[in-house]
Amino acid sequence: MPSSFPASPARHGSPVIDRPNGDDGPTLRRLAHDSRVLDLKSPYSYLLWRRDFAETSAVARHERTGEAIAFITGCLPPTRAQTP
């Protein structure tokens, strides 16, 4: 039975772990969609995520092409009572 997840890192070589960047939004949404298990958000939410939560998230990239092949999201609650 084929996996519903993107190809394993072994197929891509050794992934490079990086922070999300401005070009990652559409690719990360596609990865979430293709997983068939993650909640799919709007395209806009992935653009906001890569901007607002880049410091607490990670993207695994193909070692040769730099294409995002996996991601982990994280969010730290604001430390200030009033957050703009």
Long-range contacts (C-beta under 8 A, 24 or more apart in sequence): 4-34, 4-35, 4-36, 4-37, 5-34, 5-35, 5-37, 6-31, 6-34, 6-35, 6-69, 6-70, 7-69, 9-60, 9-69, 9-70, 12-62, 12-63, 12-69, 13-62, 13-63, 13-64, 14-63, 15-60, 15-61, 15-62, 15-63, 15-69, 15-70, 16-60, 16-61, 16-62, 16-63, 16-66, 17-58, 17-59, 17-60, 17-61, 18-58, 18-59, 18-60, 18-61, 19-54, 19-55, 19-57, 19-58, 19-59, 20-49, 20-50, 20-53, 20-54, 20-57, 20-58, 20-59, 20-68, 20-71, 21-50, 21-54, 21-59, 22-50, 22-51, 24-50, 24-59, 24-68, 24-71, 25-49, 25-50, 27-67, 27-68, 28-59, 28-68, 28-71, 31-68, 31-69, 31-70, 31-71, 49-73
